Amino acid sequence: MFDNLAELIEKIYLGEDATIEFKKALPHRNSLADEIAAFANARGGVILIGVDDNAEIVGVDRQELDTAEKTVVEICQDSIDPIVLIFTEKLRIDDKNLLKIEVPRSLFVHKTSNGYFIRQGSSKREMPTEQLARLFQTRSQARIIAFDEQFIPNTDKNTLRKDLYQRFITEGATEDEIEDLLLKRHLLVKEGQEIRASVAGVLMCYEKPDDYLYNSFIQAVVYSGKEKDADHQIDSQDFTGPLDQQIIQTMRFAKRYNAVAARKDVGRVDLPQYSMRAIFEAIVNAVVHRDYSKTGSKIRFFMFDDRIELYSPGALANTVTVDNLRYSQATRNELLARLLSEITLDDDLRKQVVRRHFLERRGEGVGIILNDSEELSGKTPIYELFDEELRLTIFASRSIWEVPK
């Protein structure tokens, strides 16, 4: 917004309105949090640090500029729920330093310690209950429209990468047909007269979804021992990229640390700690069913000496409970499920998991996790829900220590 310097100078001259706010200096943290949330809850806008209320450019000291930028980022992460992703830019106009804070229209409804605010005219207003309810509905947090089909602000049809979206459209389609096909698949969606990338489009057809959807990656950690202890951390990696690549990378990580013993009866018999097929189903389920509107946490995959813990943000969808997971087929992200069901696995992964696609959609995943894991360890995996985050615990086989000498 106002990327052209001449346009920005003209806006400063005209004064504050629904799209721009002036601050002579960096305000109190809570006050700035309210301003940022108000823009995010409305149509977005720009906050300029270094311009007073009379539209006079007063500037900011060079040293203060760096501090101000760092503080603004911290405010967006620590003082607004959910986190607001902003764009900051240091400018120099009339030999004076300014900090430009661009706040995009958000997918979410944001709250600060002072409440819910929205930009109206040249000032922020706390939202009354009725307006807040309508905003929640409009932005799909009431689950009226599937979240994975919603558009992402500040994207366009060129956000999606050709080599990634070609997997989901008709082979041999002409350039004129591609846009229409992507719209039909809901990888692109229309926002008024504009075309934007959808949540599913970014998650499957963009090389780094975390740029637009905060924490949309998998964090994997291996510990030596039975507790989370940084001193006993063996390996830690964050797997970004399209969701199918996140699954593949996490599987490789798990395979690397899935200890395998061998027993020689008639021929060699491998005895792994964990069923790779069960791990695959668990990771795919976490990716497909996580709540991508919750940006405060990511999918986390922890390996200990005696167990695996897999955390997925979001409460269970619809009427699903931890007790009926084995028999339920409710899907939070139907579009993501369809897309993953169309991608063929490579030969190596196909042999490990005994299936052709990432998702077969037969409702067998939880059963495989429970049955395969219990067969190895003698313990049934446990699903638990903590503060709208689902944790799956898979216990390690004792075969590693029980192999006859």
WOPERA-V391236 format. One record per residue. N is the residue number from 0. RES is the residue in three letters. PSI is psi as a letter, one per 30 degrees, with the letter a starting at -180 (* if undefined). BURIAL is I if it has 16 or more other C-alpha atoms within 10 Angstrom, else O. D_LAST is the distance of its C-alpha to the last C-alpha in Angstrom with 2 decimals. Layout:
n=[N N]
res=[RES RES]
psi=[PSI PSI]
burial=[BURIAL BURIAL]
d_last=[D_LAST D_LAST]
This chain:
n=[0 1 2 3 4 5 6 7 8 9 10 11 12 13 14 15 16 17 18 19 20 21 22 23 24 25 26 27 28 29 30 31 32 33 34 35 36 37 38 39 40 41 42 43 44 45 46 47 48 49 50 51 52 53 54 55 56 57 58 59 60 61 62 63 64 65 66 67 68 69 70 71 72 73 74 75 76 77 78 79 80 81 82 83 84 85 86 87 88 89 90 91 92 93 94 95 96 97 98 99 100 101 102 103 104 105 106 107 108 109 110 111 112 113 114 115 116 117 118 119 120 121 122 123 124 125 126 127 128 129 130 131 132 133 134 135 136 137 138 139 140 141 142 143 144 145 146 147 148 149 150 151 152 153 154 155 156 157 158 159 160 161 162 163 164 165 166 167 168 169 170 171 172 173 174 175 176 177 178 179 180 181 182 183 184 185 186 187 188 189 190 191 192 193 194 195 196 197 198 199 200 201 202 203 204 205 206 207 208 209 210 211 212 213 214 215 216 217 218 219 220 221 222 223 224 225 226 227 228 229 230 231 232 233 234 235 236 237 238 239 240 241 242 243 244 245 246 247 248 249 250 251 252 253 254 255 256 257 258 259 260 261 262 263 264 265 266 267 268 269 270 271 272 273 274 275 276 277 278 279 280 281 282 283 284 285 286 287 288 289 290 291 292 293 294 295 296 297 298 299 300 301 302 303 304 305 306 307 308 309 310 311 312 313 314 315 316 317 318 319 320 321 322 323 324 325 326 327 328 329 330 331 332 333 334 335 336 337 338 339 340 341 342 343 344 345 346 347 348 349 350 351 352 353 354 355 356 357 358 359 360 361 362 363 364 365 366 367 368 369 370 371 372 373 374 375 376 377 378 379 380 381 382 383 384 385 386 387 388 389 390 391 392 393 394 395 396 397 398 399 400 401 402 403 404]
res=[MET PHE ASP ASN LEU ALA GLU LEU ILE GLU LYS ILE TYR LEU GLY GLU ASP ALA THR ILE GLU PHE LYS LYS ALA LEU PRO HIS ARG ASN SER LEU ALA ASP GLU ILE ALA ALA PHE ALA ASN ALA ARG GLY GLY VAL ILE LEU ILE GLY VAL ASP ASP ASN ALA GLU ILE VAL GLY VAL ASP ARG GLN GLU LEU ASP THR ALA GLU LYS THR VAL VAL GLU ILE CYS GLN ASP SER ILE ASP PRO ILE VAL LEU ILE PHE THR GLU LYS LEU ARG ILE ASP ASP LYS ASN LEU LEU LYS ILE GLU VAL PRO ARG SER LEU PHE VAL HIS LYS THR SER ASN GLY TYR PHE ILE ARG GLN GLY SER SER LYS ARG GLU MET PRO THR GLU GLN LEU ALA ARG LEU PHE GLN THR ARG SER GLN ALA ARG ILE ILE ALA PHE ASP GLU GLN PHE ILE PRO ASN THR ASP LYS ASN THR LEU ARG LYS ASP LEU TYR GLN ARG PHE ILE THR GLU GLY ALA THR GLU ASP GLU ILE GLU ASP LEU LEU LEU LYS ARG HIS LEU LEU VAL LYS GLU GLY GLN GLU ILE ARG ALA SER VAL ALA GLY VAL LEU MET CYS TYR GLU LYS PRO ASP ASP TYR LEU TYR ASN SER PHE ILE GLN ALA VAL VAL TYR SER GLY LYS GLU LYS ASP ALA ASP HIS GLN ILE ASP SER GLN ASP PHE THR GLY PRO LEU ASP GLN GLN ILE ILE GLN THR MET ARG PHE ALA LYS ARG TYR ASN ALA VAL ALA ALA ARG LYS ASP VAL GLY ARG VAL ASP LEU PRO GLN TYR SER MET ARG ALA ILE PHE GLU ALA ILE VAL ASN ALA VAL VAL HIS ARG ASP TYR SER LYS THR GLY SER LYS ILE ARG PHE PHE MET PHE ASP ASP ARG ILE GLU LEU TYR SER PRO GLY ALA LEU ALA ASN THR VAL THR VAL ASP ASN LEU ARG TYR SER GLN ALA THR ARG ASN GLU LEU LEU ALA ARG LEU LEU SER GLU ILE THR LEU ASP ASP ASP LEU ARG LYS GLN VAL VAL ARG ARG HIS PHE LEU GLU ARG ARG GLY GLU GLY VAL GLY ILE ILE LEU ASN ASP SER GLU GLU LEU SER GLY LYS THR PRO ILE TYR GLU LEU PHE ASP GLU GLU LEU ARG LEU THR ILE PHE ALA SER ARG SER ILE TRP GLU VAL PRO LYS]
psi=[k h f k e e e e e e e e e f l k a f f k k k k e l j l k e e e e e e e e e e e e f b g l a k k k k g k l f g g k j f l k k e e f e e e e e e e e e e e f e f g k k l k k j l k k k k l j k h g k k l j k j k j l k l f l k k k a f f a k l k k j b g l l k k k l e e e e e e e e e e g g f g h e k k e f g l l k l g l a f f e k k e f e f f f g l k k g k l e f f e e e e e e e f g f k l k j b f l k l k l e e e e f f g k f i f f e e j k g h l k k k k k k j a g l j j e f g k e l k k k j a a l e e e e e e e e e e e e e e g j k k l k k j c j a k j k j l e l j f e e e e e e e e e e e e f l j f f j g f l l k k j k k l e f l k k j k k k k l k k b g k l f f g e e f k g k k e i e e e e e e f f f k k l l e e e e e e f h l e l e k f h g g f e e e e e e e e e e e e f g k k l k k k k j h h k k k k k k k k k g f e f g k k *]
burial=[O I O O O O O O O O I I O O I I O I I I I I I I I I O O O O O I I I I I I I I I I I I I I I I I I I I I O O I O I I I I O O O O I O O I I O O I I O I I I O I I I I I I I I O I O O O O O O O O I I I I I I I I I I I I I I I I O O O I I I I I O O I I O I I O O O O I O O I I O I I I I O O O O O I I I I I I I O I I I O I I O O O O I O O I I O O O O O O O O I I O I I I O I I I I I O O O O O I I I I I I I I I I I I I I I I O I I I I I I I I I I I I I O O O O O O O O I O O O O I I I I I I I O I I I I I I O I I I O O I I O O O I O O O O O O O I I I I I I I I I I I I I I I I I I I I I I I I I O I I I I I I I I I I I I I I I I I I I I O O O I O O O O I I O O I O I I I I I I I O I I O O O O I O O O I O O O I O O I I I I O O O O O I I O I I I I I I I O I I O O I I O I O I O O O I I I I I I I I I O I I O O O O O]
d_last=[69.83 72.79 70.89 74.22 75.62 79.17 78.24 76.58 79.66 81.84 79.71 80.05 83.80 83.99 82.09 79.38 78.80 76.02 74.02 74.41 74.40 75.66 74.43 76.26 73.17 69.69 70.26 68.32 64.74 65.37 68.59 67.00 64.11 66.77 68.52 65.39 64.28 67.84 67.83 64.36 65.55 68.68 68.99 67.61 69.70 70.02 70.36 72.08 71.70 74.74 77.50 79.73 81.22 84.34 82.32 82.90 80.16 79.60 76.28 73.29 72.61 70.05 67.69 68.06 67.21 63.58 63.20 64.80 62.48 59.38 60.82 61.62 58.06 56.77 59.32 58.19 54.57 55.12 58.48 58.58 56.47 55.08 54.93 57.80 57.16 60.21 61.48 63.11 65.43 67.40 70.96 74.04 77.42 80.72 78.89 77.03 73.34 72.17 68.85 68.61 66.18 65.85 64.56 63.75 64.43 61.19 59.15 58.78 61.03 60.68 61.35 62.06 62.46 66.11 65.52 65.89 68.43 69.93 72.31 75.83 78.52 78.33 76.45 73.43 73.79 71.54 70.87 72.34 70.14 71.58 71.08 67.53 66.70 68.17 66.19 62.90 63.80 64.91 61.69 59.51 57.86 59.34 57.27 60.42 59.33 55.76 54.68 52.87 56.23 58.18 59.58 58.53 61.45 62.04 60.41 62.16 61.43 60.41 57.59 55.39 53.81 54.84 51.50 49.92 52.67 53.16 50.03 52.01 55.44 57.00 56.25 59.41 61.23 64.12 64.47 67.14 64.83 61.75 63.15 64.15 60.75 58.97 61.36 60.68 56.93 57.63 55.97 59.47 61.86 65.51 66.79 70.53 71.57 68.40 65.15 61.94 58.22 56.55 53.51 51.44 53.08 51.99 48.44 47.97 50.46 50.62 48.29 48.10 48.93 48.58 51.93 53.63 51.24 49.86 46.10 45.49 42.16 38.47 36.97 33.20 31.31 27.68 26.99 24.26 24.12 25.70 29.38 31.92 32.37 33.97 32.38 28.88 29.94 27.78 30.00 33.16 35.23 38.27 38.53 42.19 44.04 44.75 42.62 40.78 39.77 38.63 36.32 34.93 34.39 32.66 30.32 29.44 28.89 26.59 24.57 24.20 22.63 20.73 17.14 14.99 11.24 10.17 8.55 9.53 11.48 14.94 15.03 13.47 13.66 14.34 13.98 16.73 17.93 21.35 23.28 25.44 28.00 28.34 28.71 31.36 33.32 33.24 34.58 37.22 38.37 38.71 40.79 42.98 43.63 44.02 47.53 48.77 51.90 49.87 49.69 48.43 44.72 42.40 39.30 36.38 32.70 30.37 26.56 24.81 21.23 21.60 24.40 26.99 30.67 33.36 37.00 39.96 43.58 45.95 46.38 45.55 48.23 50.93 49.94 46.17 44.25 40.60 40.82 42.11 40.25 38.28 41.59 43.83 44.85 47.21 47.13 48.56 48.91 50.00 51.09 47.79 45.98 48.30 47.82 44.01 44.16 46.05 43.62 41.28 37.69 36.56 34.27 31.06 31.62 32.89 29.63 27.66 30.04 31.43 35.05 38.01 39.68 38.84 40.35 40.91 42.97 41.93 40.89 37.25 35.70 35.13 33.80 31.18 30.18 29.90 28.31 25.69 24.61 24.57 22.47 19.67 20.03 21.82 24.65 27.95 29.13 32.24 35.57 37.94 41.37 42.51 46.03 46.16 42.71 39.94 36.38 33.38 30.06 26.90 23.80 20.39 17.49 14.87 12.23 11.56 10.30 8.92 6.39 3.79 0.00]
